[in-house]
């Protein structure tokens, strides 16, 4: 069951995470502030990748459909951890719309780390493409991500066969020392391809190319998953804030300020052909991300730029919706950060 997260629970999780991240940090001694921040960021990042997953299925926000605006050819939905688009089959689309691949390209955005009293709080951003996760409990996905800690940014590439954990890819120097990592402005292209395997499995190939820093590119093939578990019932193009599983349910963490990013040439394979997000013959879902209290937007697809003000989530069907539905025309759309805590 997906839970709604109140402010007290979120604060508890933040404090717990902070304690987890600080465990095992080496003594700073006479290191400069920059060196201390660097070492602490490495320890925080290693703890995050080891102990938590930042890339979970979509957690729906429990809001009335009547407050979500409608648009021809697009269904709007609200989530507390995803923003972007998902294509899903309908009962009438049939086998010809079975999804076999997903791909897109984007430019890694620069994030703004938290400052002042929040500077020791982790903040995250993940941008990815994947199969599954919108209507089921698995996700086969890969992309880029950023973690902020103590004012230091850690950019990296990853893949995940959720519920298995995150696998960080790239060079040893990047993974261990935060050196020669992907950078803001890098142009990347990512894809997931599903093919029939043996023994009732689907096989997945997850490939990411960093055209600006080829040493961070990777290609992981033959990742098996039972076809009865990994159903290939959705394709996604997503900006995400992290979620991880605790005994009392999934918990989510602050999203880094990324300004604006965009996906280009978002495509998916259906049957024997490839089409764009907006031309999928099933349901095209426009997903807006809202905060845990269901009060305001965190990320909004389709905006022309950051709004410069808090965008309140509509509470009634007659309330104006500042993040109404849009479409990914030609497989292209922007996604804009709206608010911090």
N, C-alpha and C positions, 0 to 999 in steps of 0.2 A: 504494500500500500504506500502510495506517495503521500508524504505529510506536508501540511502547511507549516511554515517555520515562523515562530514568533520572535520578537526582538530579544527576549531573554535567552531563548535557546541559541540564537545566532551569536550572542555575546559569549555564552558559555563555550560554544564551539571555537570561536576566535581565540579565547584564552587557552583552551586545550591545545589548539594547533600551535599557538605561540610557544607553549611549553615543549611540545614535541619538536619543533624546529630548533629550539635552543639546546636540546639534549645533545651532549657530545661535542659541543663547540670547543675548539682548542683555546688554550689561554692566549690572550692577545699580547701580553708582555709589553714590549716597547714598539709594537707595530703602529704605523700611522693609522689615522682614522680610515683612510681609503683602503689600506690593507686589511684592517679589521672588518670593514664592511664586505670586502671581497671574500674573506674566509667565511664569514657568517652566511653570506649568500650561498656559497658552495654547500655548506652544511645544511642550510634550510632547503635548498633544492634537492639534495640527495635524500633528505628525510621525506620530502614530499613524494618523489618518484617511488621510493621504497615502500612507504606506508599507506599511500592514498592513491586513488584514481581520480584524475581531473576530467574524465571524459565518460560521462554516464548517459543512460537513456534520458529522453526528454521527460521532465517532471512538469506535468500540466498544472497550471494555476486554476484553483477551483473557483471560477467565475462564471456568471450566467452568460450563455451564448448571446443573449439579447443585447448585451452592452458592446458586443464586437460588431463593427460595421461590416457590410458585405460588399462585394465587388464581383462583376461578371467573370466567371472562370477562376476565381480565387476564394478559398476558404480561410478566414482569419482565425488564429488560435493564440492563446497566451501561455507562456512558460515562465518558470522562475530560474531556468538555467540555460535556455537556448534562445537564439535569435537568428532568423534567416528563412530558409525555405525547405520544405520536405514534400516530395511527390509520393502519393500512395494510391494503390489500385482501388477501384470500386467493385461492387458486386457484379456490375455489368461489363467491366472491361475484359475479363476473361484471361486465359493463358497468354494471349498475344501481348499483354502488358506486363508480363513477368519481368522484374528488374534484374539485370545481370551485371551492370557496371554503373559507376558514377565518376565524374571528373570535373575539375575546374582549375583555374589559375587565379592567383592574387599576388599583391605586393605586401610584404610584411609591414604592418603599421608600427610606428613608434608609439610607445606608451608613455604616459606621465605617471611616475611613481608618486605615492602618497607622501605628504610632507607634514611638518608640524607634529601635533600630538599623535598622528596616525602613522608616522614614518616607520615604526617597527611592526606594523601590521602587514601581513602578506597581501598582495593583490595579484590577480592572474588574468590572463586572456588566452583563449585557445581558438584557433580558426582551422576548420577542417571540412573534409567531405567524407561521406560514409554511406553504408547500407545498414538498414534496420535501425531500431531505437525509437522510432516515432510511435509505433504501435506494438512493439514487443520489447523484451528484456535483454536483447543482445545488440551490440553495435560493432561493425567491422569498419574501422576508420583510421585516418591518418591526417597529419597536418603540421602546423607550426604553433608555437605557444610562447608566452612570456610570463615570467615570474618576477615580481618586484619584492625586494626585501632590503631594509636599511638603505633605501635610496639607490640600490644597485639593481640593474636589469639583467635578467638571464633569458636570452632567446635560444630556443632549441626546436628540434624536429622530433617527431614521435609517431608511433602507430599503436593501435590497441585492438585486440579482439575481445571486447568486453563481454563477460565479466572478468576475463583475465586482465592483469594489470597493464599499466602503461609501459611501453618499451621505448626508451630514449635512444635515438639513432644519432649518427654524426661521428665526428672524429673524437678520439680519446682526449685530445687537448680541450675540446669544447666541453665534453661531458665531465671531465675531472677538474678542469681549471678555468672554465668560462673564457677560453681564449680561442680566437678564430671561429667563433660561432656564427650562425646566421645573424643577419643584421637588418634593421629597418631599411626598407628600400629594396631588399632582395626580392627578385621575381621568382615565384615558385609555381609549379604545376603538380597536382596530386590526383591520383586515381585509385579506385578499388575495382577489381574485376573478379567476378564469381564464375567458376566453371564447375561442371559436374565432376565429382571425384569418385572414389571407390568406397565400397562398404557403406553406402548411404550418406556419404559426406558431400558437402560443397567444399571446393578449394578456392582460397582467396589469394590474390596477388595485390599487394599494396606498394605503390611506387610513388615516390616524391622526387622531383628534380628541382634543385636550387640553381637556376641559371646564373646567378651572380656569384655563388660560392659552391662549385660543383662537388667539393669534398664533403659537403653536407647532404648530398643526394643519397637515396637508398632505394633498394628494390627487394622486397621480401615476398617470396613466392611460396606456394603450397602450404598455406595456413588452413588446416582442416577445421570444419565444424559440421556436426550432423545437420542434414537438410531439414530435419524436424525441429531443430533449435534455431539455426540461422535461416530465417524464412525468406529473406530478400523481399520484404513487403514494403520497403520504403527506401528512398534515396534522399540524402540530406546535404545541404550547403549551409554551414553553421558557424556563428560566433558564439562562444560559450564561456560562462564562468564556471569554476570547478565545483564538482560535487564528489563526496566520498561517503562510503557506507560505514555507519556506526551501528552498534547493536539495536539502537532505537530508531534507525532509519537513515536515509540519505540526508546529508547536510551540505550546505553550499557556502561559498566563501566570496569575499569581495571581488568585484570585477575591476581590472585596471582601466584607466582612462585611455582609450585608444583613438579618440577623436572620430575618425571615420575610416572605414575600409570598404573594399568591394570585391565581389566575385565576378570573374569574366569567363565567358564561354562555359557556363555550367551545363553539362550534358549528362544524359543517362542512357544506358542501353536497354532496350525493350524488344523482346523477340529477336529478330535479325537486323534491327536497325538502331541507329542512335538519333536521339532528338534532344532538344533543349528543355530546360526546366518548364518554361511556359507552354510548350507544345505537348506535354505529356497527356495521354488520353484519359488518365484517371483524375485524381484530385490534386490540385496544386495548393499547398498549405503555406500561407504567409504567417510566420511565427514572430511575435513580438515578445521581448523579455521584460518582465515586471519584477518589482522588488518583493521581498518575502511578505510584507504587510499588505500586498495587493493594492498599493496606493499610487505608485508612479512607475513610469517606464524607465528601464535601464538601457535597453538597446532597441532601436527601431529600424526595420528595413525600409529602404526607399526614400529616406529623407535626403534633402539636398545638402545639408550640412548640420553641424551641431546647433541645437536650438538656442543655447544661451540661457535657458531657464528650465525649471522643473516641469516635466510633462506629466500631468496627473492622469491616472487611469480612470476612464469613465465609470461611474457607479450605477448609472441608469441608462436605459436605451435612448433617452432624450439628451443625455450629456454629450457635449462635443468630444470627439475622439481625435487627439492630436497625433496619433500614430495609426491612421486608418490603413486599410488594405492597399497593397500595391501589387505589381507583378514583376517577374524577372524577365523582362522583354529580351528575347534573343539569348536567354541564359545569363543575363547580366543584371546585377543589382548592387546597390550600396547598402551598408549597414552602419548606423551612426550611434555612438555612445551618447547617452542623454543625461546621466546624473551620477553623482558620487554620494557616499554616505558622509 
